[in-house]
Amino acid sequence: MTRKRNSVAIVGAAETTEMGIVDASQIQLHADAALNALADAGLKPSDIDGIATLGETPASIAHYLGITPRWIDGTTQGGCSFMMHVRHAVAAIEAGFCSTVLITHGEPGRSGVGLTRTVSAPASLIGQFELPYGISGPPTMLTIPALRYMKTYGLTHEQLAMVAVVQREWAARNPRATFKDPITVQDVLASRMVAYPFRLLQCCLVTDGGGALILTSAERARDFPRPPVYILGTGEAVESPMISQMADFTTSRAFRISGADAFAEAGITRDEVDHLMIYDAFAHLPIFGLEDLGFVPRGEAGRFIWERNTAPGGKLPMNTNGGGLSYMHSGHYGMYALQESVRQLRGTAPAQVEDCRISVCHGNGQWFTAAGTIIMTNQQP
């Protein structure tokens, strides 16, 4: 099915009032982000007739905010769920199921107040076939593809460390970033080993926070107080729930499908992209993303970042908020990547990319299980 491009726009976008360590429960963070996004769009809760969310159920968010939606989405596929929520909201608005969708996120990843925790059940595929062999969390899962990639393509520890260095440079320009002090490759390699080959500075933060988006039709979007951000293309896909069963440890099938579908729908080339956000729970994920989305050939992303192409002043600015490595990461990071894409296209980002017209926002979820890709523009249809 082919849809009309730019038919739906983001008209409200905001993060929680505070981030880092916040004295608030999970549902309070959802509500804070939602109310901030509503204020950003100049709307009231009663104007919302569609809800999508993660962590809390759509029913809980609707009740807490006093909304009676006619469309809901509780898709849960890890940190890229919000990209999927955007995609599903676009389809729902185009189909006439609802007119104005609120997507919320709130997560006390650090303080844990009211946090909905995800545990792999013993009878699940992971519980039966991976956990008994010592797989105990994200660092031990994500080392497998990282090590295979390093051996296959010769990615060096220094190149892997450079991912964190460059993103800290972006974070230094962002007043809300958790970490802003400059770091060097040597600093990264000297930081504490977490799970080989990941050192501490190559692993994401653990913080509290949240964010929310509001989408509506492009026809209505021009009537809102903030510049609309139009959805050009979308994609989503899943691979195996077990990282040990990836078809190829050096590439993500879900990344490739999601990205290809989004670009095909958007009808643009990679050379037209001004800004890129790639989920970076660990330092190797931007490397996989650059290659699987088609920005660089296989095996060359490490050198591409090393040569500062994604750094301030580079030809492809990436993770300009500082990413999950330096900005913030409450556990499901995709919402924050989407927020930064919106800021860049509105021209309000702390580290603003000049003449930013097209942004690609790509997320992964549940290790390498899922992927979602959203391509946005500030150009009117």
N, C-alpha and C positions, 0 to 999 in steps of 0.2 A: 504494500500500500504506500502510495506517495502522498505526502501531505504538503500543504502550502507553507513555504518557509516564512518566518517572521510573523506568523499568525497569532502568536502568544508572546507576552512580555512579562518580565519581572518588574513590578512597580513598587515593591517594598522589600527592603533588605536591612537587617540589623543583627548585631551580636548582643550577647548579654551585657548589661551595664558594667559588670566587673568580670574579669577572667583571672585565672591563676589559682588562688585559694579563696573560695567564696563561701560565706556562711549561708547556704541555701540548699534546699533539697532538690532532687532531680526534677520534680514537677514544677517547682518554683522557678528553676532555671528555664524550663520550657516556656512558662508564662511570661517571664521577664523578657526573653527574646521575642516572643510573639507580640507583646505589647509595644516593644520598641519598633518592630517591623510595621505594626499597624500605625503607629505615630508617624513613621517615615513615609507611609503611603497616604496618610490623612484619612484613615478608615477606622471604623468601630468594629468590635467583634461581631455585631449583628450583620455586618456587610459580608461576612465570610460564609460561603455555602459548601466549601470543600476543605477537607483536612487530611494531611499526610504527616506521619510522624514515625519516630523510632525510639525505642526504650519504653516510653509510656504508650498506651494504646490510643488510637484515635478517639475512642469513647471517653477515656479519661481526660484527654486534652479538651475535647468538646465540652464536657461537663464543667471542667475547671474554669474555662473561659466563658461559659454561658452561650455556647454556639450549638445550633442544631443543623449539622451538615446534611446535605443530600448526596454527597460523594465522599468516600474515605479510602485511604490507602495506608496499610501498616506494613508494607514490604520491609523485610529485615534481611539484608545481605551484607552486614558489616558496614564499614565506613563509607562505601559508595552507595548506600541505600538512598541518600539524598539526591544523587544524580538520577537514580531510578524514579524517585518521587517526582522530580521535575519532569522527566519524560512522561510519566503516567498522567501528571496534571495537564500537560500539554494536550495529550490525547483526550482527556476528559472534557477540557474546555472546548476543544474543537468539535467533540461529539455532542455538546450541549448538555452534558450531565451536570455541570455546575458552571458558575461564571467567575468565581473568585476563590482561589485556593491558597490556604495557609499551610506552609511546611515548617514544622518546628523541630528543634533539637535542644536538649539540655542534658548535661551529664556531669555529675560530680566525680570525675575520674580520680581525683586526688583525695578529696575528703570522704567520698563514699556515702554521703547523706542521702538516704532514699534511693540509692543506686540499684537499678535492675541488673543483676549479674547473670552472665551467660556461662553455663557450665556444660561441658561435653558429657552427655549421659553415657554410662558404661555400655549400653546397648547400641549406641550410635556407631557409625563406621569409624570415626576417629577413636572412640572409646574402645572398640574392639581391635583395631589394626594399627594404631599409632601410639596411643597413650601407654600401652603396656611396655613399649620399647624405649621409654624415656622422654618422649616428646611432651613438654610440660608448659609451653607457652609460646607467644609470638617469636621471641629471639631464637628459640631452638627449632622452630618450624621454618623460619625464613632464612636460616643459615644454609639450608640445603640448596635452593636455587642459586644463592649468592656464590657459594663455593664452586658449584658446577660451572657457573658463568665465568668465574675467575680462571678456572683451569682451561676451559674451552677457548676463551678469547684473550687470555693474558692480561686481564684487568689487574692492575697493581693495587696494593694497599694504599699507596699514596693517591692514586686516582679516586679510589673509593672515599678516602678522607676528604678529598677536594669538594665533594658534594656538600658536606657539612660546612666547610669553610665558606663557600660561595653563598649558601643560604644564610649564614650568620651576617654576611655583608648586607644582604637585603634586610634582615631583622634589625640591624643597627639604625636603619632609616625609619623604623616603625615604633612609635612611642608605646604601643600596646604589646609589643613583643616581650616574651618572658626573658629571653637572653639576648643582649645587645652587644656585649663586649667582643671585640675581634678575636678570632682564633686562627691559628695556622695549621697546616698539615701536620707539623710536628706535635702541636697540642692535641690534635685528634688522636694520633697514633700513640701518644703517651697517656691518654685517658684509660681508665680502668676497663679491662676486658670483661664483657658481659657474656657473650657466646660467640666463639670464633666464627667468622672474622670481625664481628661487630664490637667495637669499643663503645664506651658510654656515650660519646659525642656523636656516634652514628646511629643512636637509638632515639626514638621520639620521646618527647616530654610526657608527663602525666599531670594533667591540670583539671580544673573545673571550668565550665563555661557552656556556651550554647549559641544558637543563632536561629534565625527564621527568615523565610522568604514568602512573598505574596505574588501570585501570578494571576493574570487576567488576559482577556483578548487584546490584540493589538489595536482594535478599533477604540476600545475604552482607554488604552494606556496613555494616550496623549492628554487626557484630562487630569492626570495625577500630578502632584507637585514636584516629583523627582523625575529626572530623565529616565525613560524606559530602557530596559535592556532586553532585546528581542532574542528569542530562541531560534537559532539557525538550523541546528541539527542535533540529534540525540542517538545514543546507542546504549545497549546493555547486553551482558552475556554472563554465563557461568561456566566453570570448568569442573574440576573434581573438588569435593569437600575435603579431600585428603591431599595434603601437599605432596606426599610421597607418590601419588598417582598422577601427577601432572604429565602430560604427553611429552613435554620437553622442558627440562629444568631451566633452560636458558631463555625461554620465551613464554609468555602467557597467551594461551589460546583465547581466553576471555578478553584480554586487552585488545588483541588483534581484531576480533569480531566487533566489539563495542566501538572501537575507534573507526574502523572501516565504515560501519553503518552510519556513524555520525557525520563523517566527511562526505559520504555519498549523499546523504540527505541535505547537508548544507550546500553542496555543490561548489566547494572551494578547494584550493590546493593548499599544501602545507606552507608554501611560500607566502600565502596571504595572511598567515597567522601572525599577529603582533605580540601576543602574550600567551603564556602557557602555565597552567597549574597542574602538577602531577603529585598525587598523594605520596607522602614521603614518611611513612611510619619508620622506615629504615633507609639507610643511605643508598641502597642499591635500587630501590623502586623507581626513582627518576631515570635511572639508566635503562631499566626494562621499558619504562613508559616511552622514552624518547625513540627507542627502536621499534617497539610494537605499534606505536601510533604512526610510524613512517617518517619521522623527522630526520633520522640518521640511519645509515645502513647497519646491519647486524654487526655487533662487536666493536662499534666505533663511538658509542655514547660516552664511555669513560674519558676518552681523549677529547671529545667535544666539550665536555664540562671542564676538563683540565685546561683547555685552551681559552676558558672564560667566555664562551659563547652564551652561556646562560646567566652570567654575572651582570651587575650594573654596568651599562654601556655595551653589553654584548648584543649580538644580532637576534637572539631569541630569549628575552627575559623570562625566567621561570621561577615559580614559587617566590614571588616578590613580597609576600608578607613575612617571609622567614621560614615558612613551612612548619610541618610537625616537629622538625628538629630544633627550631629556635623560636617560633612564634607561639604556638600552643598546640596541645593535642590531648583532648579529654578522653579519648578512646575510640571515637568515631569521627574522624577528621574531615570527611567530605564536605560537611556544611561550611567549614571555615575556608576551604578552597573555593567553593562557590561564591562566598561573600567577597573574597579578594578579586575574583573575576568581575563581579558586579562593580566593585569600587573602581577598578581600573577602567571599565567602560563608561562609568559615570564621570571619571576624571577626578575622583576624590581620594585616591589611594595615597598613603603617606609616601610611598616610593613609586610615584606615578610614572608610567611608561608614556613617553611622548607619542602623540597621535595614535593612541590605542583604539583600534576599531573592531578587531576580532580577537576574542579570547577563547582558548580551548581549556576546559576543565575536566580532568580525568581522575577517577578514583578507583581504588581496589577495595575489596571487602573480604573478610574472613580469610586472611592470609592471601592466597592467590585464587580463591574460589570464584569471586565475582568481580565484575568491572562495570563502570558506568561512565559515559562520556557525554558532555554537554558543550556545544559550540554556540557562542553568544556574540551579538554585535550591538553596537549603538546606532547603526544606520537604519533609518526609517524604511519600512517596506514601500 
